[in-house]
Amino acid sequence: MTQIVRNTQVVSVSFPKKTVEKLDKARKQRSQTRSAFLKFLLDKEVEDLRWEKIFKTGERIKRKMKITSEEDINRILHAKQTL
């Protein structure tokens, strides 16, 4: 007998009726199933969080290195490294 391996896992969630109506309206505009649309939203949120972390790191480095312009960035990037 052949065994089928499932690559997905069922997750049950409950939403208020109005939220489900919004979900269905939005996912229909994308011609997606509920599962595909919720996956899309989760992937987007994870990516947004990743970019937020990158921007925060950039802001920290900007303050630390006193970067105020693109010229400052060019100066730093093209400065000769001394070993």
PDB file with one MODEL, atoms N, CA, C and O in Angstrom:
MODEL        1
ATOM      1  N   MET A   1       0.837  -1.178   0.000  1.00  0.00           N
ATOM      2  CA  MET A   1       0.000   0.000   0.000  1.00  0.00           C
ATOM      3  C   MET A   1       0.889   1.252   0.000  1.00  0.00           C
ATOM      4  O   MET A   1       1.857   1.325   0.758  1.00  0.00           O
ATOM      5  N   THR A   2       0.567   2.217  -0.834  1.00  0.00           N
ATOM      6  CA  THR A   2       1.313   3.458  -0.939  1.00  0.00           C
ATOM      7  C   THR A   2       0.819   4.442   0.112  1.00  0.00           C
ATOM      8  O   THR A   2      -0.381   4.641   0.304  1.00  0.00           O
ATOM      9  N   GLN A   3       1.802   5.055   0.791  1.00  0.00           N
ATOM     10  CA  GLN A   3       1.447   6.048   1.806  1.00  0.00           C
ATOM     11  C   GLN A   3       1.644   7.444   1.224  1.00  0.00           C
ATOM     12  O   GLN A   3       2.692   7.735   0.648  1.00  0.00           O
ATOM     13  N   ILE A   4       0.645   8.304   1.372  1.00  0.00           N
ATOM     14  CA  ILE A   4       0.729   9.682   0.878  1.00  0.00           C
ATOM     15  C   ILE A   4       1.169  10.587   2.017  1.00  0.00           C
ATOM     16  O   ILE A   4       0.588  10.574   3.102  1.00  0.00           O
ATOM     17  N   VAL A   5       2.214  11.379   1.749  1.00  0.00           N
ATOM     18  CA  VAL A   5       2.706  12.322   2.748  1.00  0.00           C
ATOM     19  C   VAL A   5       2.083  13.677   2.478  1.00  0.00           C
ATOM     20  O   VAL A   5       2.159  14.188   1.361  1.00  0.00           O
ATOM     21  N   ARG A   6       1.478  14.250   3.477  1.00  0.00           N
ATOM     22  CA  ARG A   6       0.805  15.539   3.339  1.00  0.00           C
ATOM     23  C   ARG A   6       1.797  16.660   3.667  1.00  0.00           C
ATOM     24  O   ARG A   6       2.500  16.605   4.676  1.00  0.00           O
ATOM     25  N   ASN A   7       1.840  17.670   2.805  1.00  0.00           N
ATOM     26  CA  ASN A   7       2.742  18.807   3.002  1.00  0.00           C
ATOM     27  C   ASN A   7       2.056  19.974   3.691  1.00  0.00           C
ATOM     28  O   ASN A   7       2.649  21.043   3.833  1.00  0.00           O
ATOM     29  N   THR A   8       0.844  19.788   4.112  1.00  0.00           N
ATOM     30  CA  THR A   8       0.111  20.856   4.773  1.00  0.00           C
ATOM     31  C   THR A   8      -0.385  20.366   6.125  1.00  0.00           C
ATOM     32  O   THR A   8      -0.405  19.170   6.416  1.00  0.00           O
ATOM     33  N   GLN A   9      -0.781  21.329   6.933  1.00  0.00           N
ATOM     34  CA  GLN A   9      -1.348  21.014   8.242  1.00  0.00           C
ATOM     35  C   GLN A   9      -2.608  21.849   8.407  1.00  0.00           C
ATOM     36  O   GLN A   9      -2.624  23.035   8.077  1.00  0.00           O
ATOM     37  N   VAL A  10      -3.637  21.239   8.908  1.00  0.00           N
ATOM     38  CA  VAL A  10      -4.908  21.935   9.107  1.00  0.00           C
ATOM     39  C   VAL A  10      -4.820  22.752  10.396  1.00  0.00           C
ATOM     40  O   VAL A  10      -4.408  22.251  11.443  1.00  0.00           O
ATOM     41  N   VAL A  11      -5.219  24.029  10.293  1.00  0.00           N
ATOM     42  CA  VAL A  11      -5.274  24.924  11.447  1.00  0.00           C
ATOM     43  C   VAL A  11      -6.680  25.497  11.488  1.00  0.00           C
ATOM     44  O   VAL A  11      -7.156  26.059  10.502  1.00  0.00           O
ATOM     45  N   SER A  12      -7.332  25.359  12.605  1.00  0.00           N
ATOM     46  CA  SER A  12      -8.692  25.863  12.730  1.00  0.00           C
ATOM     47  C   SER A  12      -8.667  27.199  13.469  1.00  0.00           C
ATOM     48  O   SER A  12      -8.072  27.313  14.540  1.00  0.00           O
ATOM     49  N   VAL A  13      -9.312  28.197  12.893  1.00  0.00           N
ATOM     50  CA  VAL A  13      -9.410  29.516  13.530  1.00  0.00           C
ATOM     51  C   VAL A  13     -10.857  29.976  13.488  1.00  0.00           C
ATOM     52  O   VAL A  13     -11.631  29.544  12.635  1.00  0.00           O
ATOM     53  N   SER A  14     -11.212  30.845  14.404  1.00  0.00           N
ATOM     54  CA  SER A  14     -12.553  31.425  14.435  1.00  0.00           C
ATOM     55  C   SER A  14     -12.452  32.936  14.288  1.00  0.00           C
ATOM     56  O   SER A  14     -11.611  33.578  14.918  1.00  0.00           O
ATOM     57  N   PHE A  15     -13.311  33.490  13.455  1.00  0.00           N
ATOM     58  CA  PHE A  15     -13.372  34.926  13.250  1.00  0.00           C
ATOM     59  C   PHE A  15     -14.809  35.379  13.408  1.00  0.00           C
ATOM     60  O   PHE A  15     -15.738  34.599  13.196  1.00  0.00           O
ATOM     61  N   PRO A  16     -14.998  36.639  13.781  1.00  0.00           N
ATOM     62  CA  PRO A  16     -16.349  37.185  13.761  1.00  0.00           C
ATOM     63  C   PRO A  16     -16.898  37.156  12.332  1.00  0.00           C
ATOM     64  O   PRO A  16     -16.139  37.202  11.364  1.00  0.00           O
ATOM     65  N   LYS A  17     -18.207  37.082  12.216  1.00  0.00           N
ATOM     66  CA  LYS A  17     -18.858  36.986  10.912  1.00  0.00           C
ATOM     67  C   LYS A  17     -18.433  38.117   9.975  1.00  0.00           C
ATOM     68  O   LYS A  17     -18.167  37.875   8.798  1.00  0.00           O
ATOM     69  N   LYS A  18     -18.365  39.341  10.483  1.00  0.00           N
ATOM     70  CA  LYS A  18     -17.972  40.490   9.649  1.00  0.00           C
ATOM     71  C   LYS A  18     -16.551  40.326   9.119  1.00  0.00           C
ATOM     72  O   LYS A  18     -16.260  40.714   7.987  1.00  0.00           O
ATOM     73  N   THR A  19     -15.669  39.755   9.931  1.00  0.00           N
ATOM     74  CA  THR A  19     -14.287  39.526   9.500  1.00  0.00           C
ATOM     75  C   THR A  19     -14.253  38.498   8.373  1.00  0.00           C
ATOM     76  O   THR A  19     -13.505  38.662   7.409  1.00  0.00           O
ATOM     77  N   VAL A  20     -15.043  37.455   8.485  1.00  0.00           N
ATOM     78  CA  VAL A  20     -15.108  36.435   7.431  1.00  0.00           C
ATOM     79  C   VAL A  20     -15.654  37.051   6.142  1.00  0.00           C
ATOM     80  O   VAL A  20     -15.188  36.716   5.052  1.00  0.00           O
ATOM     81  N   GLU A  21     -16.620  37.931   6.254  1.00  0.00           N
ATOM     82  CA  GLU A  21     -17.160  38.607   5.065  1.00  0.00           C
ATOM     83  C   GLU A  21     -16.068  39.436   4.390  1.00  0.00           C
ATOM     84  O   GLU A  21     -15.952  39.433   3.164  1.00  0.00           O
ATOM     85  N   LYS A  22     -15.262  40.149   5.193  1.00  0.00           N
ATOM     86  CA  LYS A  22     -14.154  40.936   4.634  1.00  0.00           C
ATOM     87  C   LYS A  22     -13.112  40.019   3.998  1.00  0.00           C
ATOM     88  O   LYS A  22     -12.583  40.308   2.924  1.00  0.00           O
ATOM     89  N   LEU A  23     -12.828  38.914   4.675  1.00  0.00           N
ATOM     90  CA  LEU A  23     -11.869  37.935   4.161  1.00  0.00           C
ATOM     91  C   LEU A  23     -12.327  37.418   2.802  1.00  0.00           C
ATOM     92  O   LEU A  23     -11.550  37.391   1.848  1.00  0.00           O
ATOM     93  N   ASP A  24     -13.577  37.011   2.720  1.00  0.00           N
ATOM     94  CA  ASP A  24     -14.091  36.460   1.473  1.00  0.00           C
ATOM     95  C   ASP A  24     -14.116  37.494   0.351  1.00  0.00           C
ATOM     96  O   ASP A  24     -13.813  37.173  -0.798  1.00  0.00           O
ATOM     97  N   LYS A  25     -14.468  38.708   0.673  1.00  0.00           N
ATOM     98  CA  LYS A  25     -14.485  39.762  -0.346  1.00  0.00           C
ATOM     99  C   LYS A  25     -13.069  40.012  -0.874  1.00  0.00           C
ATOM    100  O   LYS A  25     -12.865  40.115  -2.084  1.00  0.00           O
ATOM    101  N   ALA A  26     -12.101  40.109   0.027  1.00  0.00           N
ATOM    102  CA  ALA A  26     -10.722  40.379  -0.381  1.00  0.00           C
ATOM    103  C   ALA A  26     -10.129  39.207  -1.158  1.00  0.00           C
ATOM    104  O   ALA A  26      -9.457  39.411  -2.169  1.00  0.00           O
ATOM    105  N   ARG A  27     -10.372  37.994  -0.698  1.00  0.00           N
ATOM    106  CA  ARG A  27      -9.765  36.842  -1.374  1.00  0.00           C
ATOM    107  C   ARG A  27     -10.400  36.593  -2.734  1.00  0.00           C
ATOM    108  O   ARG A  27      -9.738  36.091  -3.642  1.00  0.00           O
ATOM    109  N   LYS A  28     -11.675  36.937  -2.886  1.00  0.00           N
ATOM    110  CA  LYS A  28     -12.330  36.781  -4.191  1.00  0.00           C
ATOM    111  C   LYS A  28     -11.741  37.754  -5.200  1.00  0.00           C
ATOM    112  O   LYS A  28     -11.618  37.422  -6.379  1.00  0.00           O
ATOM    113  N   GLN A  29     -11.374  38.960  -4.749  1.00  0.00           N
ATOM    114  CA  GLN A  29     -10.755  39.941  -5.647  1.00  0.00           C
ATOM    115  C   GLN A  29      -9.422  39.421  -6.180  1.00  0.00           C
ATOM    116  O   GLN A  29      -8.995  39.805  -7.269  1.00  0.00           O
ATOM    117  N   ARG A  30      -8.769  38.554  -5.420  1.00  0.00           N
ATOM    118  CA  ARG A  30      -7.504  37.958  -5.848  1.00  0.00           C
ATOM    119  C   ARG A  30      -7.709  36.576  -6.459  1.00  0.00           C
ATOM    120  O   ARG A  30      -6.746  35.924  -6.861  1.00  0.00           O
ATOM    121  N   SER A  31      -8.949  36.134  -6.529  1.00  0.00           N
ATOM    122  CA  SER A  31      -9.277  34.797  -7.046  1.00  0.00           C
ATOM    123  C   SER A  31      -8.486  33.711  -6.306  1.00  0.00           C
ATOM    124  O   SER A  31      -7.903  32.818  -6.922  1.00  0.00           O
ATOM    125  N   GLN A  32      -8.479  33.808  -4.984  1.00  0.00           N
ATOM    126  CA  GLN A  32      -7.754  32.844  -4.165  1.00  0.00           C
ATOM    127  C   GLN A  32      -8.707  32.150  -3.203  1.00  0.00           C
ATOM    128  O   GLN A  32      -9.778  32.662  -2.879  1.00  0.00           O
ATOM    129  N   THR A  33      -8.291  30.983  -2.760  1.00  0.00           N
ATOM    130  CA  THR A  33      -9.018  30.304  -1.694  1.00  0.00           C
ATOM    131  C   THR A  33      -8.726  31.034  -0.388  1.00  0.00           C
ATOM    132  O   THR A  33      -7.818  31.862  -0.319  1.00  0.00           O
ATOM    133  N   ARG A  34      -9.493  30.723   0.633  1.00  0.00           N
ATOM    134  CA  ARG A  34      -9.213  31.311   1.950  1.00  0.00           C
ATOM    135  C   ARG A  34      -7.807  30.946   2.400  1.00  0.00           C
ATOM    136  O   ARG A  34      -7.061  31.794   2.889  1.00  0.00           O
ATOM    137  N   SER A  35      -7.452  29.679   2.231  1.00  0.00           N
ATOM    138  CA  SER A  35      -6.124  29.227   2.665  1.00  0.00           C
ATOM    139  C   SER A  35      -5.016  29.977   1.932  1.00  0.00           C
ATOM    140  O   SER A  35      -4.062  30.451   2.550  1.00  0.00           O
ATOM    141  N   ALA A  36      -5.148  30.082   0.612  1.00  0.00           N
ATOM    142  CA  ALA A  36      -4.117  30.766  -0.172  1.00  0.00           C
ATOM    143  C   ALA A  36      -4.023  32.242   0.212  1.00  0.00           C
ATOM    144  O   ALA A  36      -2.927  32.795   0.308  1.00  0.00           O
ATOM    145  N   PHE A  37      -5.173  32.876   0.430  1.00  0.00           N
ATOM    146  CA  PHE A  37      -5.170  34.294   0.783  1.00  0.00           C
ATOM    147  C   PHE A  37      -4.555  34.522   2.165  1.00  0.00           C
ATOM    148  O   PHE A  37      -3.766  35.449   2.348  1.00  0.00           O
ATOM    149  N   LEU A  38      -4.917  33.679   3.136  1.00  0.00           N
ATOM    150  CA  LEU A  38      -4.339  33.824   4.478  1.00  0.00           C
ATOM    151  C   LEU A  38      -2.843  33.551   4.458  1.00  0.00           C
ATOM    152  O   LEU A  38      -2.089  34.198   5.185  1.00  0.00           O
ATOM    153  N   LYS A  39      -2.399  32.599   3.634  1.00  0.00           N
ATOM    154  CA  LYS A  39      -0.963  32.349   3.489  1.00  0.00           C
ATOM    155  C   LYS A  39      -0.272  33.581   2.912  1.00  0.00           C
ATOM    156  O   LYS A  39       0.789  33.989   3.384  1.00  0.00           O
ATOM    157  N   PHE A  40      -0.896  34.174   1.873  1.00  0.00           N
ATOM    158  CA  PHE A  40      -0.364  35.395   1.274  1.00  0.00           C
ATOM    159  C   PHE A  40      -0.213  36.499   2.325  1.00  0.00           C
ATOM    160  O   PHE A  40       0.822  37.162   2.386  1.00  0.00           O
ATOM    161  N   LEU A  41      -1.246  36.696   3.150  1.00  0.00           N
ATOM    162  CA  LEU A  41      -1.192  37.738   4.185  1.00  0.00           C
ATOM    163  C   LEU A  41      -0.106  37.450   5.211  1.00  0.00           C
ATOM    164  O   LEU A  41       0.610  38.360   5.629  1.00  0.00           O
ATOM    165  N   LEU A  42       0.021  36.205   5.616  1.00  0.00           N
ATOM    166  CA  LEU A  42       1.054  35.843   6.591  1.00  0.00           C
ATOM    167  C   LEU A  42       2.443  36.052   6.005  1.00  0.00           C
ATOM    168  O   LEU A  42       3.318  36.615   6.663  1.00  0.00           O
ATOM    169  N   ASP A  43       2.650  35.600   4.767  1.00  0.00           N
ATOM    170  CA  ASP A  43       3.957  35.799   4.117  1.00  0.00           C
ATOM    171  C   ASP A  43       4.289  37.280   4.010  1.00  0.00           C
ATOM    172  O   ASP A  43       5.432  37.682   4.228  1.00  0.00           O
ATOM    173  N   LYS A  44       3.286  38.095   3.672  1.00  0.00           N
ATOM    174  CA  LYS A  44       3.493  39.543   3.557  1.00  0.00           C
ATOM    175  C   LYS A  44       3.866  40.147   4.907  1.00  0.00           C
ATOM    176  O   LYS A  44       4.755  40.994   4.983  1.00  0.00           O
ATOM    177  N   GLU A  45       3.197  39.719   5.966  1.00  0.00           N
ATOM    178  CA  GLU A  45       3.498  40.232   7.305  1.00  0.00           C
ATOM    179  C   GLU A  45       4.915  39.862   7.732  1.00  0.00           C
ATOM    180  O   GLU A  45       5.633  40.687   8.297  1.00  0.00           O
ATOM    181  N   VAL A  46       5.311  38.631   7.464  1.00  0.00           N
ATOM    182  CA  VAL A  46       6.675  38.191   7.813  1.00  0.00           C
ATOM    183  C   VAL A  46       7.701  39.022   7.046  1.00  0.00           C
ATOM    184  O   VAL A  46       8.711  39.440   7.613  1.00  0.00           O
ATOM    185  N   GLU A  47       7.449  39.259   5.773  1.00  0.00           N
ATOM    186  CA  GLU A  47       8.353  40.071   4.955  1.00  0.00           C
ATOM    187  C   GLU A  47       8.393  41.516   5.456  1.00  0.00           C
ATOM    188  O   GLU A  47       9.463  42.120   5.519  1.00  0.00           O
ATOM    189  N   ASP A  48       7.228  42.075   5.813  1.00  0.00           N
ATOM    190  CA  ASP A  48       7.185  43.436   6.363  1.00  0.00           C
ATOM    191  C   ASP A  48       7.986  43.536   7.651  1.00  0.00           C
ATOM    192  O   ASP A  48       8.696  44.518   7.867  1.00  0.00           O
ATOM    193  N   LEU A  49       7.878  42.526   8.509  1.00  0.00           N
ATOM    194  CA  LEU A  49       8.649  42.527   9.758  1.00  0.00           C
ATOM    195  C   LEU A  49      10.149  42.454   9.487  1.00  0.00           C
ATOM    196  O   LEU A  49      10.943  43.089  10.180  1.00  0.00           O
ATOM    197  N   ARG A  50      10.533  41.673   8.471  1.00  0.00           N
ATOM    198  CA  ARG A  50      11.946  41.573   8.099  1.00  0.00           C
ATOM    199  C   ARG A  50      12.468  42.932   7.638  1.00  0.00           C
ATOM    200  O   ARG A  50      13.551  43.354   8.045  1.00  0.00           O
ATOM    201  N   TRP A  51      11.700  43.613   6.792  1.00  0.00           N
ATOM    202  CA  TRP A  51      12.115  44.933   6.324  1.00  0.00           C
ATOM    203  C   TRP A  51      12.135  45.951   7.462  1.00  0.00           C
ATOM    204  O   TRP A  51      13.006  46.820   7.495  1.00  0.00           O
ATOM    205  N   GLU A  52      11.191  45.856   8.389  1.00  0.00           N
ATOM    206  CA  GLU A  52      11.177  46.755   9.542  1.00  0.00           C
ATOM    207  C   GLU A  52      12.473  46.604  10.343  1.00  0.00           C
ATOM    208  O   GLU A  52      13.054  47.596  10.783  1.00  0.00           O
ATOM    209  N   LYS A  53      12.918  45.380  10.528  1.00  0.00           N
ATOM    210  CA  LYS A  53      14.171  45.124  11.240  1.00  0.00           C
ATOM    211  C   LYS A  53      15.360  45.717  10.480  1.00  0.00           C
ATOM    212  O   LYS A  53      16.261  46.296  11.086  1.00  0.00           O
ATOM    213  N   ILE A  54      15.358  45.570   9.156  1.00  0.00           N
ATOM    214  CA  ILE A  54      16.433  46.134   8.338  1.00  0.00           C
ATOM    215  C   ILE A  54      16.458  47.655   8.465  1.00  0.00           C
ATOM    216  O   ILE A  54      17.528  48.242   8.629  1.00  0.00           O
ATOM    217  N   PHE A  55      15.291  48.299   8.391  1.00  0.00           N
ATOM    218  CA  PHE A  55      15.232  49.759   8.507  1.00  0.00           C
ATOM    219  C   PHE A  55      15.677  50.236   9.891  1.00  0.00           C
ATOM    220  O   PHE A  55      16.366  51.250  10.002  1.00  0.00           O
ATOM    221  N   LYS A  56      15.289  49.518  10.939  1.00  0.00           N
ATOM    222  CA  LYS A  56      15.719  49.891  12.289  1.00  0.00           C
ATOM    223  C   LYS A  56      17.230  49.779  12.429  1.00  0.00           C
ATOM    224  O   LYS A  56      17.867  50.629  13.052  1.00  0.00           O
ATOM    225  N   THR A  57      17.799  48.735  11.849  1.00  0.00           N
ATOM    226  CA  THR A  57      19.258  48.576  11.871  1.00  0.00           C
ATOM    227  C   THR A  57      19.914  49.725  11.117  1.00  0.00           C
ATOM    228  O   THR A  57      20.916  50.280  11.568  1.00  0.00           O
ATOM    229  N   GLY A  58      19.346  50.076   9.970  1.00  0.00           N
ATOM    230  CA  GLY A  58      19.874  51.202   9.190  1.00  0.00           C
ATOM    231  C   GLY A  58      19.811  52.507   9.955  1.00  0.00           C
ATOM    232  O   GLY A  58      20.750  53.300   9.902  1.00  0.00           O
ATOM    233  N   GLU A  59      18.719  52.744  10.667  1.00  0.00           N
ATOM    234  CA  GLU A  59      18.589  53.966  11.472  1.00  0.00           C
ATOM    235  C   GLU A  59      19.630  53.996  12.592  1.00  0.00           C
ATOM    236  O   GLU A  59      20.213  55.041  12.883  1.00  0.00           O
ATOM    237  N   ARG A  60      19.855  52.836  13.217  1.00  0.00           N
ATOM    238  CA  ARG A  60      20.854  52.760  14.297  1.00  0.00           C
ATOM    239  C   ARG A  60      22.248  53.069  13.748  1.00  0.00           C
ATOM    240  O   ARG A  60      23.005  53.825  14.356  1.00  0.00           O
ATOM    241  N   ILE A  61      22.580  52.488  12.610  1.00  0.00           N
ATOM    242  CA  ILE A  61      23.889  52.722  11.996  1.00  0.00           C
ATOM    243  C   ILE A  61      24.011  54.172  11.540  1.00  0.00           C
ATOM    244  O   ILE A  61      25.075  54.779  11.661  1.00  0.00           O
ATOM    245  N   LYS A  62      22.915  54.725  11.016  1.00  0.00           N
ATOM    246  CA  LYS A  62      22.906  56.125  10.576  1.00  0.00           C
ATOM    247  C   LYS A  62      23.266  57.056  11.735  1.00  0.00           C
ATOM    248  O   LYS A  62      24.087  57.962  11.591  1.00  0.00           O
ATOM    249  N   ARG A  63      22.633  56.812  12.891  1.00  0.00           N
ATOM    250  CA  ARG A  63      22.930  57.644  14.062  1.00  0.00           C
ATOM    251  C   ARG A  63      24.367  57.436  14.543  1.00  0.00           C
ATOM    252  O   ARG A  63      25.070  58.401  14.842  1.00  0.00           O
ATOM    253  N   LYS A  64      24.793  56.193  14.615  1.00  0.00           N
ATOM    254  CA  LYS A  64      26.124  55.861  15.120  1.00  0.00           C
ATOM    255  C   LYS A  64      27.223  56.476  14.243  1.00  0.00           C
ATOM    256  O   LYS A  64      28.230  56.971  14.749  1.00  0.00           O
ATOM    257  N   MET A  65      27.013  56.437  12.924  1.00  0.00           N
ATOM    258  CA  MET A  65      28.040  56.936  12.004  1.00  0.00           C
ATOM    259  C   MET A  65      27.776  58.379  11.572  1.00  0.00           C
ATOM    260  O   MET A  65      28.485  58.920  10.723  1.00  0.00           O
ATOM    261  N   LYS A  66      26.746  58.997  12.167  1.00  0.00           N
ATOM    262  CA  LYS A  66      26.397  60.395  11.864  1.00  0.00           C
ATOM    263  C   LYS A  66      26.191  60.625  10.364  1.00  0.00           C
ATOM    264  O   LYS A  66      26.709  61.586   9.795  1.00  0.00           O
ATOM    265  N   ILE A  67      25.437  59.741   9.745  1.00  0.00           N
ATOM    266  CA  ILE A  67      25.141  59.846   8.322  1.00  0.00           C
ATOM    267  C   ILE A  67      23.932  60.767   8.158  1.00  0.00           C
ATOM    268  O   ILE A  67      22.876  60.541   8.749  1.00  0.00           O
ATOM    269  N   THR A  68      24.109  61.807   7.344  1.00  0.00           N
ATOM    270  CA  THR A  68      23.013  62.757   7.116  1.00  0.00           C
ATOM    271  C   THR A  68      22.686  62.929   5.636  1.00  0.00           C
ATOM    272  O   THR A  68      21.718  63.606   5.291  1.00  0.00           O
ATOM    273  N   SER A  69      23.493  62.316   4.752  1.00  0.00           N
ATOM    274  CA  SER A  69      23.250  62.499   3.323  1.00  0.00           C
ATOM    275  C   SER A  69      23.818  61.322   2.531  1.00  0.00           C
ATOM    276  O   SER A  69      24.536  60.479   3.068  1.00  0.00           O
ATOM    277  N   GLU A  70      23.479  61.287   1.245  1.00  0.00           N
ATOM    278  CA  GLU A  70      24.033  60.260   0.366  1.00  0.00           C
ATOM    279  C   GLU A  70      25.537  60.456   0.204  1.00  0.00           C
ATOM    280  O   GLU A  70      26.280  59.493   0.012  1.00  0.00           O
ATOM    281  N   GLU A  71      25.976  61.701   0.281  1.00  0.00           N
ATOM    282  CA  GLU A  71      27.413  61.967   0.176  1.00  0.00           C
ATOM    283  C   GLU A  71      28.169  61.298   1.326  1.00  0.00           C
ATOM    284  O   GLU A  71      29.270  60.784   1.133  1.00  0.00           O
ATOM    285  N   ASP A  72      27.572  61.307   2.522  1.00  0.00           N
ATOM    286  CA  ASP A  72      28.187  60.618   3.658  1.00  0.00           C
ATOM    287  C   ASP A  72      28.318  59.119   3.378  1.00  0.00           C
ATOM    288  O   ASP A  72      29.336  58.508   3.704  1.00  0.00           O
ATOM    289  N   ILE A  73      27.302  58.544   2.782  1.00  0.00           N
ATOM    290  CA  ILE A  73      27.341  57.114   2.469  1.00  0.00           C
ATOM    291  C   ILE A  73      28.428  56.837   1.432  1.00  0.00           C
ATOM    292  O   ILE A  73      29.201  55.891   1.583  1.00  0.00           O
ATOM    293  N   ASN A  74      28.492  57.656   0.380  1.00  0.00           N
ATOM    294  CA  ASN A  74      29.543  57.480  -0.635  1.00  0.00           C
ATOM    295  C   ASN A  74      30.929  57.618  -0.027  1.00  0.00           C
ATOM    296  O   ASN A  74      31.834  56.854  -0.362  1.00  0.00           O
ATOM    297  N   ARG A  75      31.100  58.591   0.867  1.00  0.00           N
ATOM    298  CA  ARG A  75      32.395  58.786   1.528  1.00  0.00           C
ATOM    299  C   ARG A  75      32.781  57.539   2.303  1.00  0.00           C
ATOM    300  O   ARG A  75      33.921  57.083   2.223  1.00  0.00           O
ATOM    301  N   ILE A  76      31.839  56.987   3.051  1.00  0.00           N
ATOM    302  CA  ILE A  76      32.107  55.795   3.864  1.00  0.00           C
ATOM    303  C   ILE A  76      32.411  54.599   2.963  1.00  0.00           C
ATOM    304  O   ILE A  76      33.353  53.850   3.223  1.00  0.00           O
ATOM    305  N   LEU A  77      31.621  54.418   1.908  1.00  0.00           N
ATOM    306  CA  LEU A  77      31.806  53.264   1.025  1.00  0.00           C
ATOM    307  C   LEU A  77      33.115  53.322   0.247  1.00  0.00           C
ATOM    308  O   LEU A  77      33.712  52.289  -0.058  1.00  0.00           O
ATOM    309  N   HIS A  78      33.549  54.519  -0.067  1.00  0.00           N
ATOM    310  CA  HIS A  78      34.741  54.662  -0.900  1.00  0.00           C
ATOM    311  C   HIS A  78      35.987  55.043  -0.115  1.00  0.00           C
ATOM    312  O   HIS A  78      37.034  55.297  -0.711  1.00  0.00           O
ATOM    313  N   ALA A  79      35.898  55.088   1.192  1.00  0.00           N
ATOM    314  CA  ALA A  79      37.059  55.383   2.023  1.00  0.00           C
ATOM    315  C   ALA A  79      38.043  54.225   1.918  1.00  0.00           C
ATOM    316  O   ALA A  79      37.646  53.060   1.881  1.00  0.00           O
ATOM    317  N   LYS A  80      39.316  54.553   1.872  1.00  0.00           N
ATOM    318  CA  LYS A  80      40.331  53.514   1.802  1.00  0.00           C
ATOM    319  C   LYS A  80      40.424  52.821   3.143  1.00  0.00           C
ATOM    320  O   LYS A  80      40.502  53.460   4.192  1.00  0.00           O
ATOM    321  N   GLN A  81      40.414  51.511   3.089  1.00  0.00           N
ATOM    322  CA  GLN A  81      40.515  50.715   4.286  1.00  0.00           C
ATOM    323  C   GLN A  81      41.983  50.588   4.684  1.00  0.00           C
ATOM    324  O   GLN A  81      42.839  50.328   3.839  1.00  0.00           O
ATOM    325  N   THR A  82      42.270  50.771   5.964  1.00  0.00           N
ATOM    326  CA  THR A  82      43.628  50.556   6.466  1.00  0.00           C
ATOM    327  C   THR A  82      43.621  49.308   7.349  1.00  0.00           C
ATOM    328  O   THR A  82      42.753  49.142   8.206  1.00  0.00           O
ATOM    329  N   LEU A  83      44.584  48.454   7.128  1.00  0.00           N
ATOM    330  CA  LEU A  83      44.650  47.208   7.892  1.00  0.00           C
ATOM    331  C   LEU A  83      45.617  47.314   9.030  1.00  0.00           C
ATOM    332  O   LEU A  83      45.797  46.354   9.779  1.00  0.00           O
TER     333      LEU A  83
ENDMDL
END
